[in-house]
């Protein structure tokens, strides 16, 4: 009796071929049409509709002539080979499945072996104390003092970070001369979205005289663009450059380039306004938070930059210099009021490919992740050394401190309880 087995099982094909070559089993060639016999020397025949590997389950009398009488020693060696091959094929099969299903986790875990860490930043010490004059503070940094303050322009791309943006604008309003903001009607992954900022202009009426706003219309994205959201994001940043040209910015002004949830501190902006001799470009080191200011991840948010504007200055969100001003503000990622906002961002931003399963978007799971301080994408930390990797594995430690946070947040704590220690529960 012959058992047809589809060749879609490559491990089984290799397994049977190895057993055949080891002499453990005999696989006679079935009659096939001329020229269609497989080079494997096993029972592989090709029909017009399907490929089969035929295994002899029980040898009948017609095949008796093909039997081979093996000596005892040969049979023993064959048995040993058979016992060795079974675990080998099982391990091979499990390994293939594991690599396929968990490639990203394996890659992140082994990152210290295959990736090179970026060059360390040269940190500029940051000095501040209440009731000190700007002359004193600038001198502590090794800088002079200007006769008149520079103008400061704050430029962001906006998606749906409404509460964090409101805190940002209130916190920086006394120090920033222009808030430049660009909003699109679709996400980096091509999902249509409402114009959240435009629809909530009343919440920003206090800053209307300083806001330079524009909307970027985006039509239906082609499939290639949906698969390359970073290219779409780059297009948004080019559009923001065009908006900056219309904002009235001039050579010598300071331009802060950041995402909406990356907030420079007022003390930092004051240095940028008043100090003479600041670097033409420097990154701002921000305290890194996740979900709220209860979960402090590290000090390693560095993408925000401050530029003394020139005609060649372009909006970017990548490394542009080795200089970085220490302890210059806050980055609160995924700091939303409602569960639906978390799910939207997970599908909308450039790393949307991290949503591997639909269960990731389940509201109960998202709520559990927020309150536990787990990784919302169930990923390992992105670190370059095993010591840093092991240090950050697991849940983010809780903090009970609400000291040295944006002052507007603390003064309006009742409105933003979800961003403070003990406020992890979200509606929706």
C-alpha positions in Angstrom: 0.0 0.0 0.0 1.4 3.4 -0.9 0.7 6.6 1.0 0.8 9.8 -1.1 2.3 12.8 0.9 2.2 16.3 -0.5 5.6 17.9 -1.1 4.5 21.0 0.8 6.1 19.3 3.8 9.8 19.9 3.0 11.0 18.5 6.3 9.2 15.2 5.7 10.7 15.0 2.2 14.3 15.5 3.6 13.6 13.1 6.4 12.5 10.3 4.1 15.3 10.9 1.7 17.9 10.7 4.5 16.3 7.4 5.8 16.4 6.0 2.3 20.0 6.9 1.7 20.9 5.5 5.2 19.4 2.2 4.2 16.8 2.3 6.9 13.9 2.1 4.5 13.7 1.4 0.8 11.8 3.7 -1.5 11.3 2.1 -4.9 10.6 4.3 -7.9 7.0 4.3 -9.0 6.4 4.1 -12.7 6.4 7.6 -14.0 6.2 9.1 -17.5 9.6 9.5 -19.2 11.7 12.4 -18.0 9.6 13.1 -14.9 11.5 10.9 -12.4 13.0 12.9 -9.5 16.7 13.3 -9.1 16.2 12.5 -5.4 15.9 8.7 -6.2 12.7 8.5 -4.0 9.1 8.0 -4.8 8.4 11.4 -6.3 6.0 11.6 -9.2 4.4 14.6 -10.8 0.9 14.6 -12.1 -0.8 17.5 -13.9 -2.4 18.8 -10.7 -0.3 17.8 -7.7 3.1 16.5 -6.6 3.3 13.5 -4.3 5.9 11.6 -2.3 4.8 8.0 -2.1 5.9 5.9 0.8 5.5 2.1 1.0 3.4 1.3 4.0 3.3 -2.4 3.4 5.2 -4.2 0.7 3.1 -6.4 -1.5 4.2 -9.4 -3.5 4.9 -7.3 -6.6 7.6 -5.5 -4.7 9.1 -8.5 -3.1 11.7 -8.8 -5.8 13.0 -5.3 -4.9 13.7 -6.3 -1.2 17.2 -6.2 0.0 18.4 -8.8 2.6 20.5 -6.7 5.0 23.2 -8.3 7.2 22.7 -7.9 11.0 25.5 -5.3 11.4 24.1 -3.2 8.6 20.6 -3.4 10.1 22.1 -2.3 13.5 23.9 0.7 11.9 20.7 1.6 10.1 18.7 1.5 13.3 21.2 3.8 15.0 21.1 6.2 12.1 17.3 6.1 12.3 17.3 7.0 16.0 19.7 9.9 15.3 17.7 11.3 12.4 14.4 11.5 14.2 15.6 14.0 16.9 17.6 15.9 14.2 14.6 16.4 12.0 12.4 17.4 15.0 14.9 19.9 16.2 15.2 21.3 12.6 11.5 21.6 12.3 11.0 23.3 15.6 13.9 25.7 14.8 12.4 26.7 11.5 9.0 27.4 13.2 10.6 29.4 16.0 12.7 31.6 13.7 9.7 32.2 11.5 7.3 33.1 14.3 9.8 35.0 16.6 12.3 36.4 14.2 11.9 40.0 15.6 12.4 38.9 19.2 15.4 36.8 18.4 16.8 39.7 16.3 16.4 42.1 19.2 17.8 39.7 21.8 20.9 39.2 19.6 21.3 42.9 18.7 24.4 43.3 20.8 26.1 40.7 18.5 25.1 42.1 15.1 24.6 45.9 15.6 27.1 48.7 16.5 26.0 51.3 19.0 26.0 54.9 17.8 28.8 57.2 18.8 28.1 58.6 22.3 26.9 62.2 22.6 29.0 64.9 24.1 26.7 66.2 26.9 26.6 69.8 27.7 25.9 70.2 31.5 22.7 72.0 32.2 22.5 74.4 35.1 19.4 75.9 36.7 18.2 77.2 40.0 15.2 79.5 40.8 15.7 83.2 41.1 18.9 83.3 39.2 19.3 85.9 36.4 19.8 84.9 32.8 23.2 86.6 32.9 24.3 84.2 35.7 22.8 81.1 34.0 24.4 81.9 30.7 27.8 82.4 32.3 27.5 79.0 34.1 27.2 77.4 30.7 30.2 79.3 29.4 28.1 81.5 27.2 27.5 85.3 27.0 24.3 87.2 27.3 22.4 88.9 24.4 21.2 92.5 24.5 17.9 91.4 23.0 16.4 87.9 23.1 16.3 85.7 20.0 12.9 84.7 18.6 12.1 81.0 19.1 10.0 79.0 16.7 8.6 75.6 17.8 7.8 73.3 14.9 5.9 70.0 15.2 4.1 67.4 13.1 0.7 66.7 14.7 -1.3 63.4 14.6 -3.7 63.0 17.6 -1.6 64.0 20.7 -4.2 66.6 21.7 -3.7 66.6 25.5 0.1 66.6 25.4 0.1 69.4 22.8 -2.2 71.4 25.0 0.3 71.0 27.9 3.2 71.8 25.5 1.7 75.1 24.3 0.7 76.3 27.8 4.1 75.4 29.2 6.1 77.2 26.4 3.7 80.1 25.6 5.6 82.8 27.5 8.9 81.9 25.8 8.0 80.8 22.2 7.3 83.4 19.5 5.7 81.1 16.9 4.1 77.7 17.2 4.4 76.1 13.7 2.2 73.0 13.3 1.3 70.8 10.3 -1.6 68.4 10.3 -2.5 65.8 7.6 -5.8 64.2 6.9 -4.2 60.7 6.7 -1.6 58.9 8.8 1.9 57.8 7.8 0.3 54.4 7.0 -2.5 55.9 4.8 -5.4 55.7 7.3 -7.8 58.6 6.9 -8.0 60.7 10.0 -9.9 63.8 11.2 -8.2 67.1 11.5 -8.1 66.9 15.3 -6.2 70.1 15.9 -8.3 72.1 13.6 -11.5 70.7 15.1 -10.3 71.7 18.6 -8.9 75.2 17.9 -11.0 76.5 20.8 -8.6 74.7 23.2 -5.7 76.7 21.8 -7.4 80.1 21.6 -5.0 81.4 24.2 -2.1 81.0 21.7 -3.9 81.9 18.5 -1.8 84.9 17.9 1.4 82.8 17.8 0.1 79.7 15.9 1.1 79.1 12.3 -1.1 76.2 11.1 -1.5 74.3 7.8 -3.3 71.2 6.7 -1.5 68.7 4.4 -4.1 67.0 2.1 -3.2 63.4 1.3 -5.1 61.4 -1.3 -5.4 57.6 -1.5 -1.9 56.1 -1.0 -0.7 53.5 -3.4 0.1 50.0 -1.9 3.8 50.7 -2.0 3.4 53.8 0.1 1.4 51.9 2.6 4.3 49.5 3.0 6.8 52.3 3.4 5.4 54.7 6.0 8.8 56.2 6.7 8.8 57.6 3.2 5.4 59.1 3.8 6.7 60.6 7.0 9.6 62.1 5.1 7.1 63.8 2.8 5.3 65.3 5.8 8.6 66.8 7.0 9.3 68.3 3.6 5.9 70.0 3.7 6.7 71.3 7.2 9.8 73.0 5.7 7.6 74.8 3.2 5.4 76.0 6.1 8.4 77.2 8.0 9.3 79.4 5.0 5.9 81.1 5.3 6.0 81.4 9.1 8.3 84.4 9.1 11.4 82.7 10.5 14.7 84.5 9.8 18.4 83.8 10.0 19.5 83.9 13.6 16.2 82.8 15.1 16.1 79.6 17.1 14.1 76.6 15.6 13.1 73.8 17.8 12.4 70.6 15.8 10.4 67.9 17.8 7.4 65.6 17.8 4.4 66.9 19.7 5.1 64.7 22.7 8.7 65.9 23.0 8.5 69.0 25.3 11.5 71.2 26.0 11.5 72.7 29.5 11.0 76.5 29.9 14.5 76.7 31.4 15.9 75.2 28.2 14.0 77.6 26.0 15.2 80.6 28.1 18.8 79.6 27.5 18.1 79.4 23.7 16.6 82.9 23.7 19.1 84.8 25.8 22.5 83.1 25.7 25.1 84.3 23.2 27.5 81.6 21.8 25.2 78.6 22.0 26.1 75.8 19.5 24.5 76.3 16.1 22.9 72.8 16.4 22.4 70.7 19.5 20.2 67.9 20.6 18.0 68.2 23.7 18.2 65.3 26.1 14.7 64.5 27.4 13.5 62.3 30.2 11.7 59.4 28.5 8.2 58.4 29.8 5.7 55.8 28.6 1.9 56.0 28.9 2.1 58.7 31.6 4.6 60.4 33.9 4.3 57.5 36.3 6.5 55.2 34.1 9.9 56.8 33.7 11.9 54.7 31.2 15.3 56.4 31.0 17.0 59.6 30.0 17.7 58.5 26.4 15.3 60.5 24.3 17.6 62.6 22.0 15.8 63.4 18.7 14.6 66.9 19.6 17.0 69.5 18.3 17.6 73.3 18.6 19.0 75.1 15.6 20.2 78.7 15.2 18.4 79.1 11.9 20.2 79.6 8.6 18.9 79.5 5.0 20.1 75.9 4.8 18.3 74.7 7.9 15.8 71.8 7.1 13.3 70.1 9.4 14.7 66.7 10.5 14.1 64.2 13.3 17.4 62.3 13.2 20.9 62.7 14.6 22.5 65.9 13.3 25.4 66.6 15.8 27.3 65.0 18.6 26.4 67.8 21.1 23.4 67.4 23.4 22.2 69.6 26.3 21.5 67.4 29.3 18.2 67.2 31.1 16.4 69.5 28.8 12.7 68.4 29.0 10.3 65.5 28.8 9.2 63.0 26.2 5.9 61.3 27.1 5.2 58.6 24.5 1.7 57.0 24.1 0.4 59.4 26.7 -3.3 59.4 25.7 -6.5 60.0 27.6 -8.6 57.2 26.0 -7.9 53.6 24.9 -9.1 54.3 21.4 -6.3 56.8 21.0 -3.7 54.1 21.8 -5.1 51.7 19.3 -5.2 54.5 16.6 -1.6 55.4 17.1 -0.5 51.7 17.1 -2.0 51.4 13.6 -1.1 54.9 12.3 2.5 55.7 13.0 5.7 54.5 11.2 6.2 51.4 13.3 2.7 50.1 12.7 4.3 46.8 11.5 4.9 46.0 15.1 1.2 45.1 15.5 1.7 41.4 14.8 -1.7 40.2 15.9 -5.2 41.7 16.2 -5.2 40.9 19.9 -2.7 43.7 20.4 -5.5 46.2 19.7 -7.9 44.6 22.2 -9.0 47.4 24.6 -8.7 45.1 27.7 -5.2 44.1 26.7 -4.2 47.8 26.1 -5.6 48.8 29.5 -3.7 46.0 31.2 -0.5 47.0 29.5 -0.9 50.6 30.5 -1.4 49.8 34.2 1.4 47.2 34.4 4.0 49.2 32.4 4.4 46.4 29.9 5.6 46.8 26.3 2.5 47.6 24.2 4.0 45.7 21.2 5.2 42.8 23.3 8.8 43.5 22.2 12.2 43.3 23.8 14.1 46.5 24.5 16.1 48.0 21.7 19.6 48.0 23.3 23.1 47.6 22.1 24.6 45.7 25.1 23.4 42.7 27.0 23.7 44.5 30.3 21.3 47.3 29.1 19.0 44.7 27.5 18.7 42.6 30.7 18.3 45.8 32.8 15.3 46.9 30.8 13.6 43.6 30.2 10.2 43.3 31.9 7.9 46.0 33.2 8.8 49.7 33.5 9.2 50.6 37.2 6.6 52.8 38.7 7.4 56.2 40.0 5.5 57.9 42.8 7.1 61.3 42.0 5.4 64.2 40.3 8.2 66.6 41.0 10.1 68.4 38.1 7.3 67.8 35.6 5.7 70.5 33.4 4.3 73.1 35.8 1.0 73.5 33.7 0.4 69.8 34.2 0.7 70.1 38.0 -1.4 73.3 38.2 -4.1 71.5 36.3 -3.7 68.0 37.8 -7.5 67.4 38.0 -7.8 67.7 34.2 -4.8 65.5 33.6 -5.0 62.9 36.3 -4.4 60.1 33.8 -0.9 61.4 33.2 0.1 61.4 36.9 1.0 58.5 39.3 -2.0 56.4 40.2 -4.0 57.4 37.1 -3.5 54.5 34.8 -7.2 53.6 34.2 -8.5 55.0 30.9 -12.0 55.3 29.5 -13.0 53.3 26.4 
